[in-house]
């Protein structure tokens, strides 16, 4: 749709915001969460960053096309979501997702040493296509909003 308007762009990397019930798991630290909280108790929002020129109305139009012309009912769950993250700690994690707790320990250590508190949802940016990349070569930005 945007290509026809001479606003073509490369689709950015997949991103996700992750969270869990903070009251239920209040005693679980950031680095322990992936190991101690069952995956079925995690909440997530999968995202693809859009260029600034993509509007809410254009997104709605693309969703309508996917639902009505392409018969893709799942597209109804897509929404235009604006996010302001603010100050963050971030680190590049290289390796399988199962090893992320080791990298999260580094974020936790930095946060503690600098008296920073969590201020938002855990954010991951997947730089590698996990369908095509060996687990030991995966690159993921791990990001923690802080105050």
N, CA, C and O atoms as a GROMACS GRO file, in nm:
protein
  588
    1UNK      N    1   0.082  -0.119   0.000
    1UNK     CA    2   0.000   0.000   0.000
    1UNK      C    3   0.088   0.126   0.000
    1UNK      O    4   0.065   0.218  -0.079
    2UNK      N    5   0.187   0.129   0.088
    2UNK     CA    6   0.274   0.247   0.096
    2UNK      C    7   0.373   0.252  -0.019
    2UNK      O    8   0.416   0.360  -0.059
    3UNK      N    9   0.408   0.137  -0.073
    3UNK     CA   10   0.499   0.134  -0.188
    3UNK      C   11   0.436   0.209  -0.305
    3UNK      O   12   0.504   0.280  -0.378
    4UNK      N   13   0.305   0.193  -0.322
    4UNK     CA   14   0.233   0.262  -0.429
    4UNK      C   15   0.237   0.414  -0.410
    4UNK      O   16   0.221   0.489  -0.506
    5UNK      N   17   0.259   0.459  -0.286
    5UNK     CA   18   0.268   0.602  -0.255
    5UNK      C   19   0.413   0.650  -0.250
    5UNK      O   20   0.441   0.760  -0.202
    6UNK      N   21   0.505   0.567  -0.301
    6UNK     CA   22   0.650   0.595  -0.298
    6UNK      C   23   0.704   0.610  -0.157
    6UNK      O   24   0.795   0.689  -0.132
    7UNK      N   25   0.647   0.535  -0.064
    7UNK     CA   26   0.693   0.533   0.074
    7UNK      C   27   0.730   0.391   0.116
    7UNK      O   28   0.696   0.346   0.225
    8UNK      N   29   0.800   0.322   0.029
    8UNK     CA   30   0.840   0.184   0.059
    8UNK      C   31   0.946   0.186   0.169
    8UNK      O   32   1.021   0.282   0.183
    9UNK      N   33   0.952   0.078   0.247
    9UNK     CA   34   1.051   0.067   0.354
    9UNK      C   35   1.079  -0.080   0.382
    9UNK      O   36   0.997  -0.167   0.353
   10UNK      N   37   1.196  -0.106   0.438
   10UNK     CA   38   1.233  -0.241   0.479
   10UNK      C   39   1.163  -0.268   0.612
   10UNK      O   40   1.167  -0.184   0.703
   11UNK      N   41   1.100  -0.383   0.624
   11UNK     CA   42   1.031  -0.417   0.748
   11UNK      C   43   1.135  -0.434   0.859
   11UNK      O   44   1.227  -0.514   0.845
   12UNK      N   45   1.120  -0.360   0.968
   12UNK     CA   46   1.217  -0.367   1.079
   12UNK      C   47   1.214  -0.502   1.152
   12UNK      O   48   1.131  -0.588   1.123
   13UNK      N   49   1.304  -0.516   1.245
   13UNK     CA   50   1.316  -0.640   1.324
   13UNK      C   51   1.196  -0.659   1.416
   13UNK      O   52   1.132  -0.563   1.459
   14UNK      N   53   1.168  -0.784   1.445
   14UNK     CA   54   1.061  -0.820   1.537
   14UNK      C   55   1.102  -0.779   1.678
   14UNK      O   56   1.218  -0.794   1.718
   15UNK      N   57   1.005  -0.727   1.755
   15UNK     CA   58   1.028  -0.688   1.894
   15UNK      C   59   0.918  -0.746   1.980
   15UNK      O   60   0.812  -0.783   1.931
   16UNK      N   61   0.943  -0.752   2.111
   16UNK     CA   62   0.840  -0.800   2.203
   16UNK      C   63   0.856  -0.733   2.339
   16UNK      O   64   0.967  -0.708   2.385
   17UNK      N   65   0.742  -0.705   2.402
   17UNK     CA   66   0.738  -0.662   2.542
   17UNK      C   67   0.690  -0.782   2.621
   17UNK      O   68   0.592  -0.846   2.583
   18UNK      N   69   0.758  -0.813   2.731
   18UNK     CA   70   0.727  -0.930   2.812
   18UNK      C   71   0.693  -0.887   2.954
   18UNK      O   72   0.756  -0.796   3.009
   19UNK      N   73   0.593  -0.954   3.014
   19UNK     CA   74   0.560  -0.926   3.153
   19UNK      C   75   0.495  -1.049   3.217
   19UNK      O   76   0.462  -1.146   3.150
   20UNK      N   77   0.480  -1.041   3.348
   20UNK     CA   78   0.414  -1.147   3.425
   20UNK      C   79   0.349  -1.081   3.545
   20UNK      O   80   0.367  -0.961   3.567
   21UNK      N   81   0.274  -1.156   3.622
   21UNK     CA   82   0.204  -1.103   3.739
   21UNK      C   83   0.308  -1.068   3.847
   21UNK      O   84   0.362  -1.156   3.914
   22UNK      N   85   0.335  -0.938   3.862
   22UNK     CA   86   0.438  -0.892   3.956
   22UNK      C   87   0.401  -0.920   4.102
   22UNK      O   88   0.491  -0.936   4.186
   23UNK      N   89   0.273  -0.926   4.133
   23UNK     CA   90   0.233  -0.956   4.271
   23UNK      C   91   0.254  -1.104   4.302
   23UNK      O   92   0.308  -1.139   4.406
   24UNK      N   93   0.213  -1.189   4.211
   24UNK     CA   94   0.227  -1.333   4.230
   24UNK      C   95   0.375  -1.374   4.238
   24UNK      O   96   0.412  -1.462   4.315
   25UNK      N   97   0.458  -1.308   4.158
   25UNK     CA   98   0.599  -1.345   4.150
   25UNK      C   99   0.689  -1.233   4.204
   25UNK      O  100   0.797  -1.209   4.151
   26UNK      N  101   0.644  -1.166   4.308
   26UNK     CA  102   0.718  -1.052   4.365
   26UNK      C  103   0.858  -1.089   4.411
   26UNK      O  104   0.948  -1.004   4.408
   27UNK      N  105   0.879  -1.212   4.454
   27UNK     CA  106   1.010  -1.252   4.506
   27UNK      C  107   1.107  -1.300   4.398
   27UNK      O  108   1.221  -1.335   4.429
   28UNK      N  109   1.063  -1.303   4.272
   28UNK     CA  110   1.146  -1.352   4.163
   28UNK      C  111   1.220  -1.235   4.099
   28UNK      O  112   1.158  -1.138   4.056
   29UNK      N  113   1.352  -1.242   4.093
   29UNK     CA  114   1.431  -1.135   4.033
   29UNK      C  115   1.428  -1.144   3.881
   29UNK      O  116   1.390  -1.246   3.823
   30UNK      N  117   1.468  -1.036   3.818
   30UNK     CA  118   1.467  -1.025   3.672
   30UNK      C  119   1.541  -1.141   3.605
   30UNK      O  120   1.493  -1.198   3.506
   31UNK      N  121   1.656  -1.175   3.658
   31UNK     CA  122   1.736  -1.280   3.595
   31UNK      C  123   1.682  -1.421   3.622
   31UNK      O  124   1.713  -1.514   3.548
   32UNK      N  125   1.601  -1.435   3.726
   32UNK     CA  126   1.543  -1.565   3.759
   32UNK      C  127   1.410  -1.590   3.688
   32UNK      O  128   1.369  -1.705   3.671
   33UNK      N  129   1.344  -1.482   3.647
   33UNK     CA  130   1.210  -1.493   3.589
   33UNK      C  131   1.200  -1.594   3.474
   33UNK      O  132   1.107  -1.674   3.473
   34UNK      N  133   1.293  -1.593   3.377
   34UNK     CA  134   1.280  -1.689   3.268
   34UNK      C  135   1.291  -1.836   3.314
   34UNK      O  136   1.241  -1.926   3.247
   35UNK      N  137   1.354  -1.857   3.428
   35UNK     CA  138   1.373  -1.993   3.478
   35UNK      C  139   1.262  -2.037   3.574
   35UNK      O  140   1.231  -2.156   3.581
   36UNK      N  141   1.204  -1.943   3.646
   36UNK     CA  142   1.110  -1.978   3.753
   36UNK      C  143   0.963  -1.955   3.720
   36UNK      O  144   0.875  -2.008   3.789
   37UNK      N  145   0.935  -1.879   3.616
   37UNK     CA  146   0.796  -1.850   3.583
   37UNK      C  147   0.759  -1.929   3.457
   37UNK      O  148   0.821  -1.912   3.352
   38UNK      N  149   0.657  -2.015   3.468
   38UNK     CA  150   0.617  -2.095   3.351
   38UNK      C  151   0.579  -2.006   3.232
   38UNK      O  152   0.515  -1.902   3.250
   39UNK      N  153   0.617  -2.046   3.114
   39UNK     CA  154   0.591  -1.968   2.992
   39UNK      C  155   0.442  -1.936   2.974
   39UNK      O  156   0.408  -1.831   2.920
   40UNK      N  157   0.354  -2.026   3.019
   40UNK     CA  158   0.211  -2.001   3.001
   40UNK      C  159   0.158  -1.892   3.094
   40UNK      O  160   0.042  -1.853   3.085
   41UNK      N  161   0.244  -1.841   3.184
   41UNK     CA  162   0.203  -1.732   3.273
   41UNK      C  163   0.264  -1.597   3.232
   41UNK      O  164   0.248  -1.497   3.302
   42UNK      N  165   0.333  -1.596   3.120
   42UNK     CA  166   0.390  -1.472   3.069
   42UNK      C  167   0.290  -1.404   2.976
   42UNK      O  168   0.214  -1.472   2.906
   43UNK      N  169   0.290  -1.272   2.976
   43UNK     CA  170   0.213  -1.194   2.881
   43UNK      C  171   0.312  -1.131   2.784
   43UNK      O  172   0.425  -1.100   2.822
   44UNK      N  173   0.271  -1.112   2.661
   44UNK     CA  174   0.362  -1.051   2.565
   44UNK      C  175   0.285  -0.971   2.462
   44UNK      O  176   0.167  -0.997   2.435
   45UNK      N  177   0.354  -0.876   2.404
   45UNK     CA  178   0.304  -0.797   2.292
   45UNK      C  179   0.413  -0.806   2.186
   45UNK      O  180   0.526  -0.761   2.209
   46UNK      N  181   0.381  -0.863   2.072
   46UNK     CA  182   0.475  -0.872   1.960
   46UNK      C  183   0.458  -0.745   1.876
   46UNK      O  184   0.346  -0.702   1.847
   47UNK      N  185   0.571  -0.686   1.837
   47UNK     CA  186   0.565  -0.557   1.768
   47UNK      C  187   0.661  -0.554   1.649
   47UNK      O  188   0.762  -0.623   1.646
   48UNK      N  189   0.625  -0.471   1.552
   48UNK     CA  190   0.714  -0.435   1.442
   48UNK      C  191   0.710  -0.283   1.434
   48UNK      O  192   0.606  -0.223   1.408
   49UNK      N  193   0.825  -0.222   1.456
   49UNK     CA  194   0.835  -0.076   1.454
   49UNK      C  195   0.803  -0.026   1.313
   49UNK      O  196   0.851  -0.081   1.214
   50UNK      N  197   0.723   0.079   1.305
   50UNK     CA  198   0.688   0.139   1.177
   50UNK      C  199   0.757   0.274   1.163
   50UNK      O  200   0.779   0.343   1.263
   51UNK      N  201   0.792   0.312   1.040
   51UNK     CA  202   0.850   0.444   1.019
   51UNK      C  203   0.750   0.552   1.062
   51UNK      O  204   0.630   0.528   1.066
   52UNK      N  205   0.801   0.670   1.093
   52UNK     CA  206   0.716   0.780   1.140
   52UNK      C  207   0.606   0.817   1.041
   52UNK      O  208   0.501   0.868   1.081
   53UNK      N  209   0.630   0.794   0.913
   53UNK     CA  210   0.530   0.834   0.814
   53UNK      C  211   0.410   0.739   0.805
   53UNK      O  212   0.312   0.770   0.738
   54UNK      N  213   0.416   0.624   0.870
   54UNK     CA  214   0.303   0.532   0.870
   54UNK      C  215   0.201   0.580   0.973
   54UNK      O  216   0.234   0.597   1.090
   55UNK      N  217   0.077   0.601   0.929
   55UNK     CA  218  -0.025   0.655   1.017
   55UNK      C  219  -0.117   0.545   1.071
   55UNK      O  220  -0.119   0.432   1.022
   56UNK      N  221  -0.190   0.582   1.173
   56UNK     CA  222  -0.289   0.491   1.232
   56UNK      C  223  -0.395   0.454   1.127
   56UNK      O  224  -0.438   0.338   1.120
   57UNK      N  225  -0.436   0.550   1.047
   57UNK     CA  226  -0.537   0.526   0.944
   57UNK      C  227  -0.485   0.430   0.837
   57UNK      O  228  -0.558   0.342   0.792
   58UNK      N  229  -0.359   0.447   0.796
   58UNK     CA  230  -0.300   0.356   0.697
   58UNK      C  231  -0.291   0.215   0.752
   58UNK      O  232  -0.316   0.117   0.681
   59UNK      N  233  -0.256   0.204   0.878
   59UNK     CA  234  -0.248   0.072   0.943
   59UNK      C  235  -0.386   0.007   0.944
   59UNK      O  236  -0.398  -0.111   0.913
   60UNK      N  237  -0.488   0.083   0.980
   60UNK     CA  238  -0.625   0.031   0.981
   60UNK      C  239  -0.664  -0.015   0.841
   60UNK      O  240  -0.727  -0.120   0.826
   61UNK      N  241  -0.628   0.062   0.739
   61UNK     CA  242  -0.657   0.024   0.600
   61UNK      C  243  -0.590  -0.108   0.562
   61UNK      O  244  -0.651  -0.192   0.497
   62UNK      N  245  -0.464  -0.125   0.603
   62UNK     CA  246  -0.392  -0.249   0.573
   62UNK      C  247  -0.455  -0.368   0.646
   62UNK      O  248  -0.464  -0.477   0.591
   63UNK      N  249  -0.500  -0.346   0.769
   63UNK     CA  250  -0.567  -0.452   0.846
   63UNK      C  251  -0.696  -0.490   0.776
   63UNK      O  252  -0.727  -0.608   0.762
   64UNK      N  253  -0.773  -0.392   0.733
   64UNK     CA  254  -0.899  -0.419   0.662
   64UNK      C  255  -0.876  -0.500   0.535
   64UNK      O  256  -0.952  -0.592   0.505
   65UNK      N  257  -0.771  -0.467   0.462
   65UNK     CA  258  -0.737  -0.543   0.341
   65UNK      C  259  -0.703  -0.688   0.376
   65UNK      O  260  -0.750  -0.781   0.311
   66UNK      N  261  -0.621  -0.706   0.480
   66UNK     CA  262  -0.582  -0.841   0.522
   66UNK      C  263  -0.703  -0.922   0.565
   66UNK      O  264  -0.711  -1.041   0.535
   67UNK      N  265  -0.797  -0.860   0.634
   67UNK     CA  266  -0.915  -0.932   0.683
   67UNK      C  267  -1.014  -0.959   0.570
   67UNK      O  268  -1.057  -1.072   0.550
   68UNK      N  269  -1.048  -0.855   0.496
   68UNK     CA  270  -1.156  -0.867   0.397
   68UNK      C  271  -1.113  -0.927   0.263
   68UNK      O  272  -1.184  -1.012   0.208
   69UNK      N  273  -0.999  -0.886   0.210
   69UNK     CA  274  -0.956  -0.936   0.079
   69UNK      C  275  -0.873  -1.063   0.090
   69UNK      O  276  -0.882  -1.151   0.004
   70UNK      N  277  -0.793  -1.072   0.194
   70UNK     CA  278  -0.703  -1.188   0.210
   70UNK      C  279  -0.764  -1.295   0.300
   70UNK      O  280  -0.707  -1.403   0.315
   71UNK      N  281  -0.879  -1.265   0.360
   71UNK     CA  282  -0.949  -1.359   0.448
   71UNK      C  283  -0.863  -1.403   0.567
   71UNK      O  284  -0.868  -1.518   0.610
   72UNK      N  285  -0.785  -1.310   0.619
   72UNK     CA  286  -0.699  -1.339   0.733
   72UNK      C  287  -0.764  -1.282   0.859
   72UNK      O  288  -0.744  -1.165   0.892
   73UNK      N  289  -0.841  -1.365   0.928
   73UNK     CA  290  -0.914  -1.321   1.047
   73UNK      C  291  -0.821  -1.280   1.161
   73UNK      O  292  -0.857  -1.194   1.242
   74UNK      N  293  -0.703  -1.340   1.169
   74UNK     CA  294  -0.609  -1.306   1.276
   74UNK      C  295  -0.564  -1.160   1.268
   74UNK      O  296  -0.525  -1.102   1.370
   75UNK      N  297  -0.568  -1.104   1.150
   75UNK     CA  298  -0.526  -0.964   1.134
   75UNK      C  299  -0.612  -0.869   1.216
   75UNK      O  300  -0.569  -0.756   1.243
   76UNK      N  301  -0.732  -0.910   1.255
   76UNK     CA  302  -0.818  -0.826   1.339
   76UNK      C  303  -0.753  -0.796   1.474
   76UNK      O  304  -0.790  -0.699   1.541
   77UNK      N  305  -0.658  -0.878   1.515
   77UNK     CA  306  -0.592  -0.858   1.644
   77UNK      C  307  -0.478  -0.757   1.638
   77UNK      O  308  -0.424  -0.718   1.741
   78UNK      N  309  -0.443  -0.714   1.518
   78UNK     CA  310  -0.335  -0.615   1.502
   78UNK      C  311  -0.386  -0.478   1.543
   78UNK      O  312  -0.500  -0.443   1.515
   79UNK      N  313  -0.300  -0.402   1.608
   79UNK     CA  314  -0.336  -0.265   1.646
   79UNK      C  315  -0.217  -0.173   1.627
   79UNK      O  316  -0.101  -0.216   1.632
   80UNK      N  317  -0.247  -0.048   1.606
   80UNK     CA  318  -0.145   0.055   1.599
   80UNK      C  319  -0.114   0.094   1.743
   80UNK      O  320  -0.202   0.143   1.814
   81UNK      N  321   0.008   0.072   1.787
   81UNK     CA  322   0.046   0.091   1.927
   81UNK      C  323   0.161   0.190   1.933
   81UNK      O  324   0.267   0.165   1.875
   82UNK      N  325   0.141   0.300   2.003
   82UNK     CA  326   0.248   0.398   2.020
   82UNK      C  327   0.312   0.379   2.155
   82UNK      O  328   0.244   0.361   2.256
   83UNK      N  329   0.445   0.383   2.157
   83UNK     CA  330   0.518   0.352   2.278
   83UNK      C  331   0.628   0.456   2.300
   83UNK      O  332   0.701   0.492   2.208
   84UNK      N  333   0.638   0.504   2.423
   84UNK     CA  334   0.747   0.590   2.465
   84UNK      C  335   0.817   0.517   2.578
   84UNK      O  336   0.759   0.496   2.684
   85UNK      N  337   0.940   0.480   2.556
   85UNK     CA  338   1.008   0.395   2.653
   85UNK      C  339   1.091   0.474   2.754
   85UNK      O  340   1.097   0.437   2.871
   86UNK      N  341   1.154   0.580   2.711
   86UNK     CA  342   1.236   0.658   2.804
   86UNK      C  343   1.372   0.595   2.830
   86UNK      O  344   1.430   0.530   2.744
   87UNK      N  345   1.421   0.617   2.951
   87UNK     CA  346   1.554   0.570   2.992
   87UNK      C  347   1.555   0.418   3.005
   87UNK      O  348   1.465   0.360   3.066
   88UNK      N  349   1.658   0.354   2.948
   88UNK     CA  350   1.668   0.207   2.952
   88UNK      C  351   1.812   0.163   2.977
   88UNK      O  352   1.908   0.236   2.955
   89UNK      N  353   1.823   0.040   3.025
   89UNK     CA  354   1.950  -0.032   3.024
   89UNK      C  355   1.933  -0.134   2.913
   89UNK      O  356   1.831  -0.204   2.908
   90UNK      N  357   2.029  -0.145   2.825
   90UNK     CA  358   2.019  -0.247   2.721
   90UNK      C  359   2.154  -0.313   2.699
   90UNK      O  360   2.259  -0.255   2.723
   91UNK      N  361   2.145  -0.437   2.652
   91UNK     CA  362   2.266  -0.515   2.628
   91UNK      C  363   2.239  -0.609   2.511
   91UNK      O  364   2.126  -0.655   2.492
   92UNK      N  365   2.342  -0.638   2.434
   92UNK     CA  366   2.330  -0.734   2.326
   92UNK      C  367   2.356  -0.872   2.382
   92UNK      O  368   2.464  -0.900   2.434
   93UNK      N  369   2.256  -0.959   2.370
   93UNK     CA  370   2.272  -1.099   2.411
   93UNK      C  371   2.302  -1.180   2.286
   93UNK      O  372   2.229  -1.172   2.187
   94UNK      N  373   2.411  -1.257   2.290
   94UNK     CA  374   2.446  -1.345   2.179
   94UNK      C  375   2.436  -1.488   2.229
   94UNK      O  376   2.502  -1.525   2.327
   95UNK      N  377   2.355  -1.567   2.162
   95UNK     CA  378   2.337  -1.706   2.202
   95UNK      C  379   2.190  -1.743   2.212
   95UNK      O  380   2.102  -1.663   2.180
   96UNK      N  381   2.164  -1.866   2.259
   96UNK     CA  382   2.026  -1.914   2.266
   96UNK      C  383   1.944  -1.837   2.370
   96UNK      O  384   1.997  -1.781   2.466
   97UNK      N  385   1.814  -1.836   2.348
   97UNK     CA  386   1.722  -1.769   2.442
   97UNK      C  387   1.736  -1.828   2.582
   97UNK      O  388   1.721  -1.756   2.681
   98UNK      N  389   1.763  -1.957   2.592
   98UNK     CA  390   1.777  -2.022   2.723
   98UNK      C  391   1.891  -1.965   2.806
   98UNK      O  392   1.892  -1.981   2.928
   99UNK      N  393   1.986  -1.899   2.743
   99UNK     CA  394   2.100  -1.841   2.816
   99UNK      C  395   2.077  -1.694   2.854
   99UNK      O  396   2.166  -1.630   2.911
  100UNK      N  397   1.961  -1.640   2.822
  100UNK     CA  398   1.934  -1.500   2.854
  100UNK      C  399   1.948  -1.467   3.003
  100UNK      O  400   1.991  -1.357   3.035
  101UNK      N  401   1.912  -1.559   3.096
  101UNK     CA  402   1.928  -1.524   3.238
  101UNK      C  403   2.070  -1.478   3.275
  101UNK      O  404   2.086  -1.393   3.362
  102UNK      N  405   2.171  -1.534   3.210
  102UNK     CA  406   2.309  -1.493   3.238
  102UNK      C  407   2.331  -1.346   3.197
  102UNK      O  408   2.399  -1.271   3.267
  103UNK      N  409   2.274  -1.307   3.085
  103UNK     CA  410   2.286  -1.170   3.038
  103UNK      C  411   2.201  -1.077   3.123
  103UNK      O  412   2.241  -0.964   3.152
  104UNK      N  413   2.083  -1.124   3.163
  104UNK     CA  414   1.996  -1.043   3.250
  104UNK      C  415   2.063  -1.013   3.384
  104UNK      O  416   2.037  -0.909   3.444
  105UNK      N  417   2.148  -1.105   3.432
  105UNK     CA  418   2.222  -1.080   3.556
  105UNK      C  419   2.311  -0.956   3.542
  105UNK      O  420   2.329  -0.881   3.638
  106UNK      N  421   2.366  -0.935   3.424
  106UNK     CA  422   2.450  -0.818   3.400
  106UNK      C  423   2.366  -0.690   3.408
  106UNK      O  424   2.411  -0.589   3.463
  107UNK      N  425   2.245  -0.694   3.353
  107UNK     CA  426   2.156  -0.578   3.361
  107UNK      C  427   2.119  -0.553   3.506
  107UNK      O  428   2.120  -0.438   3.552
  108UNK      N  429   2.086  -0.659   3.579
  108UNK     CA  430   2.048  -0.646   3.720
  108UNK      C  431   2.164  -0.588   3.802
  108UNK      O  432   2.142  -0.501   3.887
  109UNK      N  433   2.284  -0.634   3.777
  109UNK     CA  434   2.402  -0.584   3.849
  109UNK      C  435   2.423  -0.435   3.821
  109UNK      O  436   2.445  -0.356   3.913
  110UNK      N  437   2.414  -0.397   3.695
  110UNK     CA  438   2.430  -0.256   3.658
  110UNK      C  439   2.320  -0.172   3.722
  110UNK      O  440   2.347  -0.063   3.774
  111UNK      N  441   2.198  -0.221   3.719
  111UNK     CA  442   2.084  -0.151   3.778
  111UNK      C  443   2.105  -0.130   3.928
  111UNK      O  444   2.083  -0.020   3.980
  112UNK      N  445   2.148  -0.234   3.997
  112UNK     CA  446   2.172  -0.226   4.142
  112UNK      C  447   2.285  -0.130   4.174
  112UNK      O  448   2.272  -0.046   4.263
  113UNK      N  449   2.396  -0.141   4.101
  113UNK     CA  450   2.513  -0.054   4.124
  113UNK      C  451   2.482   0.093   4.100
  113UNK      O  452   2.546   0.181   4.158
  114UNK      N  453   2.384   0.121   4.014
  114UNK     CA  454   2.352   0.258   3.979
  114UNK      C  455   2.218   0.305   4.037
  114UNK      O  456   2.163   0.408   3.998
  115UNK      N  457   2.168   0.225   4.133
  115UNK     CA  458   2.045   0.261   4.205
  115UNK      C  459   1.928   0.292   4.110
  115UNK      O  460   1.858   0.392   4.127
  116UNK      N  461   1.908   0.205   4.011
  116UNK     CA  462   1.800   0.221   3.914
  116UNK      C  463   1.690   0.119   3.942
  116UNK      O  464   1.718   0.005   3.978
  117UNK      N  465   1.566   0.161   3.925
  117UNK     CA  466   1.454   0.070   3.945
  117UNK      C  467   1.384   0.045   3.811
  117UNK      O  468   1.381   0.132   3.723
  118UNK      N  469   1.327  -0.074   3.799
  118UNK     CA  470   1.252  -0.110   3.679
  118UNK      C  471   1.137  -0.012   3.661
  118UNK      O  472   1.071   0.026   3.757
  119UNK      N  473   1.113   0.028   3.536
  119UNK     CA  474   1.011   0.128   3.507
  119UNK      C  475   0.939   0.095   3.377
  119UNK      O  476   0.926   0.181   3.290
  120UNK      N  477   0.893  -0.026   3.364
  120UNK     CA  478   0.824  -0.065   3.241
  120UNK      C  479   0.845  -0.212   3.213
  120UNK      O  480   0.900  -0.285   3.295
  121UNK      N  481   0.801  -0.253   3.096
  121UNK     CA  482   0.806  -0.394   3.059
  121UNK      C  483   0.940  -0.432   2.995
  121UNK      O  484   1.001  -0.353   2.923
  122UNK      N  485   0.983  -0.554   3.023
  122UNK     CA  486   1.103  -0.609   2.960
  122UNK      C  487   1.082  -0.607   2.809
  122UNK      O  488   0.977  -0.646   2.759
  123UNK      N  489   1.182  -0.561   2.736
  123UNK     CA  490   1.171  -0.539   2.591
  123UNK      C  491   1.284  -0.615   2.522
  123UNK      O  492   1.400  -0.603   2.559
  124UNK      N  493   1.248  -0.691   2.421
  124UNK     CA  494   1.348  -0.764   2.343
  124UNK      C  495   1.335  -0.726   2.196
  124UNK      O  496   1.225  -0.710   2.144
  125UNK      N  497   1.450  -0.712   2.131
  125UNK     CA  498   1.454  -0.684   1.988
  125UNK      C  499   1.535  -0.797   1.925
  125UNK      O  500   1.652  -0.817   1.958
  126UNK      N  501   1.471  -0.870   1.835
  126UNK     CA  502   1.531  -0.991   1.777
  126UNK      C  503   1.604  -0.953   1.648
  126UNK      O  504   1.541  -0.933   1.544
  127UNK      N  505   1.735  -0.945   1.656
  127UNK     CA  506   1.816  -0.905   1.541
  127UNK      C  507   1.836  -1.020   1.444
  127UNK      O  508   1.866  -0.997   1.326
  128UNK      N  509   1.821  -1.143   1.491
  128UNK     CA  510   1.840  -1.261   1.408
  128UNK      C  511   1.706  -1.327   1.382
  128UNK      O  512   1.614  -1.318   1.464
  129UNK      N  513   1.696  -1.394   1.270
  129UNK     CA  514   1.577  -1.475   1.240
  129UNK      C  515   1.601  -1.612   1.301
  129UNK      O  516   1.680  -1.691   1.250
  130UNK      N  517   1.531  -1.642   1.413
  130UNK     CA  518   1.557  -1.766   1.485
  130UNK      C  519   1.516  -1.890   1.405
  130UNK      O  520   1.550  -2.002   1.444
  131UNK      N  521   1.444  -1.872   1.294
  131UNK     CA  522   1.410  -1.985   1.208
  131UNK      C  523   1.527  -2.023   1.118
  131UNK      O  524   1.533  -2.135   1.068
  132UNK      N  525   1.622  -1.929   1.099
  132UNK     CA  526   1.732  -1.951   1.005
  132UNK      C  527   1.870  -1.944   1.069
  132UNK      O  528   1.970  -1.974   1.003
  133UNK      N  529   1.877  -1.906   1.196
  133UNK     CA  530   2.006  -1.884   1.263
  133UNK      C  531   2.029  -1.990   1.369
  133UNK      O  532   1.938  -2.024   1.445
  134UNK      N  533   2.150  -2.042   1.375
  134UNK     CA  534   2.185  -2.140   1.479
  134UNK      C  535   2.170  -2.073   1.615
  134UNK      O  536   2.204  -1.956   1.630
  135UNK      N  537   2.119  -2.146   1.715
  135UNK     CA  538   2.096  -2.086   1.848
  135UNK      C  539   2.217  -2.014   1.906
  135UNK      O  540   2.201  -1.909   1.967
  136UNK      N  541   2.337  -2.068   1.888
  136UNK     CA  542   2.455  -2.004   1.947
  136UNK      C  543   2.494  -1.874   1.875
  136UNK      O  544   2.581  -1.801   1.923
  137UNK      N  545   2.431  -1.845   1.761
  137UNK     CA  546   2.461  -1.723   1.686
  137UNK      C  547   2.348  -1.620   1.692
  137UNK      O  548   2.359  -1.512   1.633
  138UNK      N  549   2.241  -1.651   1.763
  138UNK     CA  550   2.129  -1.557   1.775
  138UNK      C  551   2.174  -1.427   1.842
  138UNK      O  552   2.254  -1.429   1.936
  139UNK      N  553   2.124  -1.316   1.794
  139UNK     CA  554   2.154  -1.185   1.854
  139UNK      C  555   2.021  -1.120   1.893
  139UNK      O  556   1.931  -1.104   1.811
  140UNK      N  557   2.011  -1.083   2.022
  140UNK     CA  558   1.890  -1.023   2.076
  140UNK      C  559   1.929  -0.906   2.165
  140UNK      O  560   2.014  -0.920   2.253
  141UNK      N  561   1.868  -0.792   2.144
  141UNK     CA  562   1.887  -0.680   2.236
  141UNK      C  563   1.790  -0.699   2.351
  141UNK      O  564   1.669  -0.712   2.329
  142UNK      N  565   1.842  -0.702   2.472
  142UNK     CA  566   1.760  -0.709   2.592
  142UNK      C  567   1.756  -0.569   2.651
  142UNK      O  568   1.860  -0.507   2.672
  143UNK      N  569   1.637  -0.520   2.678
  143UNK     CA  570   1.621  -0.381   2.722
  143UNK      C  571   1.529  -0.375   2.843
  143UNK      O  572   1.421  -0.433   2.843
  144UNK      N  573   1.574  -0.303   2.946
  144UNK     CA  574   1.494  -0.283   3.068
  144UNK      C  575   1.474  -0.133   3.090
  144UNK      O  576   1.570  -0.060   3.112
  145UNK      N  577   1.349  -0.086   3.083
  145UNK     CA  578   1.322   0.053   3.117
  145UNK      C  579   1.348   0.077   3.266
  145UNK      O  580   1.312  -0.006   3.350
  146UNK      N  581   1.412   0.190   3.297
  146UNK     CA  582   1.448   0.220   3.437
  146UNK      C  583   1.421   0.366   3.470
  146UNK      O  584   1.402   0.451   3.382
  147UNK      N  585   1.420   0.392   3.600
  147UNK     CA  586   1.411   0.531   3.648
  147UNK      C  587   1.512   0.550   3.758
  147UNK      O  588   1.522   0.660   3.814
   0.00000   0.00000   0.00000
